[in-house]
Amino acid sequence: MASDAPASLPVQLAEQPRLLKLKKIFISKFGSAPKFYARAPGRVNLIGEHIDYCGYAVLPMAIEQDILIAVEPVNTQVVQLANTNPLYSDFSTSVKNIHINKTKPVWHNYFLCGLKGVQVELAEICTKSERYIGTEGGGMDQSISFLAEEGTAKLIEFSPLRATDVRLPSGAAFVIANSCVEMNKAATSHYNIRVMECRLATKLLSKSKGLEWKKMLKLQDVQAKLGVSLKEMLTIVEEVFHPEPYSVEEICTCLGISLEELRTQILSQNTQDVTTFKLYQRAMHVYTEAGRVLEFKKICSEAPASAIQLLGDLMNQSHISCRDMYECSCPELDQLVDICLQSGAIGSRLTGAGWGGCTVSMVPSDKLSTFLTNVKEAYYKRNDQRLALEKNSLFATKPGGGALVFLEA
């Protein structure tokens, strides 16, 4: 599926107010009309957080919120970029001299990084291209944006990239709520530190089991090479790692390398000054979360009478692991998860990289209206009224497609 071209669809601009607005802004900026438009849907990951870059499957779904791009090919070697949001400045550069400063995460870098990789398949290239901006990510965001289909979530697997439909249970809606906390993963080291902790855990596990540790990059590689189950990997993690943080000196001793080799050959640029890494906690999260993804798909496939409750339990376990073992939550996200559960959600968890952003909650369809009202009231009571009124938003999407319910305070 990764080789399929993105869908092309003729549309009437008169029926698309957002496209009309985009066209007018484009003409005002460049003096000519765009030749075509591109659309990339947003996504929400239902379960499987921070494990795509470890080689494990994730389970996201696309949403109707999207990004629209208006394009006009030109006969020059200059690419010109503009954003409808006035907070983001216009930009132009020669395609022969693309320079991306990883230490300065400006908006147009996300477009420029795509230009550095147009020679391989599109979904996989976007995963690799993002690394030009300094983010050592996996492939979930790009893959679901390209491979999504209406009415179904997707089990996204990697190496090779493939997608399997996952039919979500009827009788439930998935509600996305914004915590109002912003976290730019390209501008901070939080995300890349977690990636490096997983990479270091991979290498120490590999060496402890006599594998070629220098060639091993992902925790899934260790499981595959050993030929054991996820449950058995948890036992191995318990045997190999201690729960206390590892100093860089201890890591070097375990691997038999110098500090210079560690920094230049293993760590990413913005993690070379980190002095301690938590390996036990990160590996435990990855292997348990990978198991939860498979169990989530199994429940959806078998559709037992208790499916909604079982899926909710998995989502709750996922958030606890993200909060306690992967430490990628924040007080505002934890508070929002608690509010959602107290307001009637069967399951609720952070979604995305974490340290801010959104939660996703599974709510019985017949309780959706009451849930939305209760969450907004509870959030307003606990937080600054002005902030909530200006920024907080909730929206819900029901499995099987249909209209998106969007509520904004």
C-alpha positions in Angstrom: 0.0 0.0 0.0 2.9 2.3 0.6 3.5 2.6 -3.2 0.0 3.7 -4.0 -0.3 7.3 -5.1 -2.3 9.7 -2.9 -5.9 10.0 -4.1 -6.8 12.8 -6.6 -10.3 14.2 -6.5 -11.8 17.0 -8.6 -13.8 19.5 -6.6 -15.9 22.6 -7.2 -14.3 25.5 -5.4 -17.7 27.2 -5.0 -18.6 24.3 -2.7 -15.4 24.5 -0.7 -15.2 27.8 1.3 -11.8 26.9 2.7 -10.4 26.3 -0.8 -11.9 29.6 -2.0 -10.3 31.5 0.9 -7.0 29.7 0.2 -7.2 30.6 -3.5 -7.8 34.3 -2.7 -4.9 34.5 -0.3 -2.6 32.6 -2.8 -3.5 35.1 -5.6 -2.9 38.1 -3.3 0.5 36.7 -2.4 1.8 35.5 -5.7 -0.4 37.2 -8.3 -1.6 34.0 -10.0 -4.0 31.2 -9.2 -2.9 27.8 -7.8 -2.9 24.9 -10.3 -3.8 22.3 -7.7 -4.5 21.7 -4.0 -3.2 19.0 -1.6 -4.8 17.8 1.6 -3.4 15.9 4.5 -5.8 14.8 7.2 -5.0 15.1 10.9 -4.8 11.9 13.0 -5.4 10.6 16.5 -3.5 7.6 17.8 -5.9 5.4 19.7 -3.2 3.3 21.3 0.5 2.6 20.7 2.4 5.6 22.0 6.1 6.1 21.4 6.6 2.6 19.9 6.6 3.2 16.1 10.3 4.3 16.3 11.0 1.1 18.2 9.7 -1.0 15.3 6.2 -1.9 16.8 2.8 -1.5 15.3 0.5 1.4 16.2 -3.2 2.0 15.9 -4.2 5.4 14.7 -7.2 6.8 12.8 -7.5 9.9 10.6 -9.8 12.8 11.5 -11.6 15.4 9.4 -9.4 18.3 10.6 -6.7 18.7 8.0 -4.0 20.8 6.3 -4.6 22.3 2.9 -1.9 23.4 0.5 -2.3 25.4 -2.7 0.4 24.8 -5.3 1.6 26.4 -8.5 4.6 24.9 -10.4 7.1 27.5 -11.6 9.9 27.5 -14.1 12.5 28.9 -11.6 14.8 27.2 -9.1 13.2 29.1 -6.3 10.6 27.7 -3.9 8.3 30.3 -2.3 6.3 29.4 0.8 3.5 31.4 2.5 1.2 30.6 5.4 -2.4 31.8 5.9 -1.5 32.4 9.5 0.1 35.9 9.8 2.2 34.6 12.7 4.3 32.7 10.3 6.5 34.7 7.9 6.8 34.1 4.2 9.9 32.3 3.0 11.8 31.6 -0.2 15.0 29.8 -1.1 16.8 28.1 -3.9 16.1 24.4 -4.3 19.8 24.0 -5.0 20.7 25.5 -1.6 18.3 24.1 1.0 19.6 24.6 4.5 17.7 23.4 7.5 18.8 24.6 10.9 17.9 21.9 13.4 18.4 24.3 16.3 15.8 26.7 15.0 12.4 25.0 14.4 10.7 27.4 12.0 7.5 26.4 10.2 8.8 26.3 6.7 11.5 23.7 7.7 8.7 21.1 7.7 8.2 21.7 4.0 11.8 21.9 3.2 12.6 18.6 4.8 10.3 16.9 2.4 12.3 18.2 -0.5 15.3 16.3 0.7 13.8 12.9 0.1 11.7 12.6 -3.0 13.6 9.6 -4.4 11.9 6.8 -2.2 8.4 5.9 -1.5 6.3 8.7 -0.1 5.2 7.5 3.3 8.6 6.2 4.2 10.4 9.2 2.8 8.3 11.6 5.0 9.5 9.6 8.1 13.1 9.9 7.0 12.7 13.5 5.9 11.5 14.7 9.3 14.9 13.7 10.7 16.4 16.6 8.8 14.6 18.9 11.2 16.1 17.1 14.2 13.3 14.8 15.3 14.1 11.2 15.5 10.6 10.0 14.9 8.9 6.9 13.7 6.4 6.7 10.9 3.0 6.7 12.3 1.9 10.3 11.5 3.0 10.2 7.9 1.7 6.7 7.3 -1.9 7.2 8.6 -2.1 10.5 6.7 -1.4 8.7 3.4 -3.1 5.4 4.1 -6.2 6.4 6.0 -9.6 5.4 4.8 -13.0 6.6 6.0 -14.8 4.5 8.5 -11.9 2.5 9.9 -8.8 2.8 12.1 -5.6 1.2 10.8 -3.0 -1.1 12.4 0.2 0.4 11.0 3.1 -2.0 10.9 6.7 -1.2 9.8 9.6 -2.8 7.9 7.9 -3.2 5.5 5.2 -0.6 5.9 1.7 -2.1 5.7 -1.7 -1.1 7.0 -4.6 -3.3 8.1 -8.2 -2.2 8.7 -9.4 -2.2 12.2 -13.2 -1.9 12.6 -13.9 -0.1 15.9 -16.9 -1.2 18.0 -20.3 0.4 17.4 -21.9 2.2 20.3 -18.8 4.3 21.1 -17.4 7.6 20.1 -13.8 8.8 20.4 -13.5 12.3 21.8 -10.3 14.4 21.4 -9.7 17.2 23.9 -7.0 19.8 23.9 -5.1 20.3 27.1 -4.0 23.8 26.0 -0.4 23.0 26.7 1.9 23.3 23.6 5.0 21.3 23.1 7.1 21.5 20.0 9.0 18.2 19.8 11.4 19.7 17.3 12.3 22.6 19.6 12.9 20.5 22.7 15.0 17.4 23.6 12.3 15.5 25.5 11.3 13.4 22.4 14.7 12.7 21.2 15.9 11.7 24.7 13.2 9.0 24.8 14.3 7.8 21.3 17.9 7.6 22.5 16.9 5.8 25.7 15.1 3.2 23.6 18.1 2.9 21.3 20.5 2.5 24.3 18.2 -0.1 25.9 18.3 -1.9 22.5 22.1 -2.0 22.5 22.5 -3.1 26.1 19.9 -5.8 25.8 21.5 -7.0 22.6 25.0 -7.1 24.2 23.7 -9.0 27.2 22.3 -11.7 24.9 25.3 -12.0 22.7 23.8 -10.3 19.7 25.6 -7.9 17.3 24.7 -4.9 19.4 26.3 -2.3 17.1 23.8 -3.2 14.3 20.8 -3.2 16.5 18.7 0.0 16.6 15.2 -0.9 17.7 13.7 -2.8 20.6 11.6 -4.8 18.2 14.9 -6.0 16.6 15.9 -7.6 19.9 12.7 -9.5 20.2 12.9 -10.7 16.6 16.5 -11.8 16.9 15.8 -13.7 20.1 12.6 -15.2 18.8 10.7 -14.7 22.0 7.3 -13.3 23.0 6.6 -9.8 24.3 5.9 -11.4 27.7 9.3 -13.1 27.6 10.9 -9.8 26.7 9.5 -8.2 29.9 11.3 -10.9 31.9 14.5 -10.2 30.1 14.2 -6.5 30.8 13.7 -7.3 34.5 16.8 -9.5 34.4 19.1 -7.1 32.5 18.2 -3.6 33.7 18.1 -1.9 37.1 15.4 0.7 37.6 17.8 3.5 38.6 18.9 5.8 35.9 22.1 4.9 34.0 24.9 7.4 33.8 26.7 7.8 30.5 29.8 6.3 32.2 27.9 3.1 33.2 26.5 2.8 29.6 30.0 3.2 28.2 31.3 0.5 30.5 28.5 -1.9 29.6 29.1 -1.4 25.9 32.9 -1.2 26.1 33.1 2.1 24.3 34.4 5.6 25.1 32.3 8.6 26.0 33.3 10.2 22.7 32.1 7.1 20.8 28.8 7.1 22.6 28.2 10.8 21.8 29.3 10.7 18.2 28.1 7.2 17.1 24.9 6.6 19.0 23.4 9.8 20.5 21.6 12.4 18.4 22.9 15.9 18.2 20.6 17.4 20.9 21.1 14.6 23.4 24.9 14.5 23.5 24.9 16.6 26.7 22.5 14.4 28.6 24.2 12.7 31.5 21.6 10.0 32.7 19.2 7.8 30.8 16.3 5.6 32.1 16.5 2.3 30.3 14.4 0.0 32.4 11.3 2.2 32.4 11.4 3.0 28.7 11.9 -0.7 27.6 9.0 -1.8 29.9 6.7 0.8 28.4 7.6 -0.2 24.8 7.1 -3.9 25.3 3.9 -3.6 27.3 2.4 -1.0 25.0 3.2 -3.1 21.9 1.2 -5.9 23.6 -1.7 -3.5 24.3 -1.8 -2.6 20.6 -2.1 -6.2 19.5 -4.7 -6.9 22.2 -6.7 -3.8 21.1 -6.8 -5.1 17.5 -7.8 -8.6 18.7 -10.7 -7.3 20.7 -11.9 -5.2 17.8 -11.7 -8.3 15.5 -13.5 -10.7 17.8 -16.0 -8.1 19.0 -17.0 -9.6 22.4 -20.0 -8.2 24.3 -17.6 -6.5 26.7 -15.5 -5.0 23.9 -15.9 -1.3 24.8 -15.0 -2.0 28.5 -12.0 -4.1 27.5 -10.7 -1.4 25.0 -11.2 1.3 27.6 -9.2 -0.7 30.1 -6.3 -0.9 27.6 -6.5 2.9 27.0 -6.3 3.5 30.7 -3.3 1.2 31.1 -1.6 2.9 28.2 -2.0 6.3 29.8 -0.6 5.1 33.2 2.4 3.6 31.4 3.0 6.8 29.4 2.7 8.8 32.6 4.7 6.6 35.0 7.1 4.6 32.8 7.7 6.8 29.8 7.1 10.1 31.6 5.7 11.8 28.6 2.6 13.3 30.2 2.2 16.5 32.1 -0.1 17.7 35.0 -2.6 19.3 32.6 -2.9 16.1 30.5 -3.3 14.0 33.7 -6.0 16.3 34.9 -7.8 16.2 31.6 -7.7 12.4 31.6 -9.1 12.3 35.1 -11.9 14.8 34.1 -12.8 12.7 31.1 -13.0 9.5 33.2 -15.1 11.2 35.9 -17.4 12.5 33.2 -18.3 9.1 31.7 -15.4 8.0 29.5 -14.7 4.3 29.5 -11.1 4.9 28.6 -8.9 8.0 28.3 -5.3 8.6 27.5 -2.8 11.1 26.1 -2.4 10.9 22.4 0.6 12.0 20.3 4.1 12.7 21.6 2.8 14.0 25.0 4.2 16.7 27.3 1.1 18.7 26.2 -1.4 18.4 23.3 -4.5 16.3 23.4 -6.2 13.4 25.0 -8.4 10.8 23.3 -11.3 9.2 25.2 -13.7 6.4 24.4 -17.3 7.3 25.3 -20.6 5.4 25.0 -22.5 7.0 22.1 -25.6 7.5 24.1 -23.7 9.5 26.7 -21.7 11.7 24.3 -23.7 14.9 24.7 -23.7 14.7 28.5 -20.0 13.8 28.5 -19.1 16.8 26.4 -21.0 19.2 28.7 -19.6 17.7 31.8 -16.0 17.8 30.6 -16.2 21.5 29.6 -17.8 22.5 32.9 -15.3 20.6 34.9 -12.4 21.9 32.9 -13.6 25.5 33.3 -13.9 25.1 37.1 -10.4 23.8 37.5 -8.6 26.2 35.2 -8.4 29.8 34.3 -11.7 30.8 32.8 -10.2 33.1 30.2 -7.7 30.5 29.0 -10.4 27.8 28.7 -12.8 30.1 26.8 -10.1 31.2 24.4 -8.4 27.9 23.7 -10.1 24.7 24.9 -11.8 22.6 22.3 -13.4 19.2 22.1 -14.5 17.2 19.2 -15.8 13.7 18.7 -15.8 11.2 15.9 -17.8 8.0 15.7 -16.5 4.8 14.1 -17.9 4.1 10.7 -17.5 7.6 9.3 -20.2 10.2 9.4 -20.1 13.8 10.4 -17.6 15.1 12.8 -19.0 16.8 15.9 -16.8 19.9 16.6 -17.4 22.0 19.7 -15.3 25.0 20.5 -15.8 27.2 23.6 
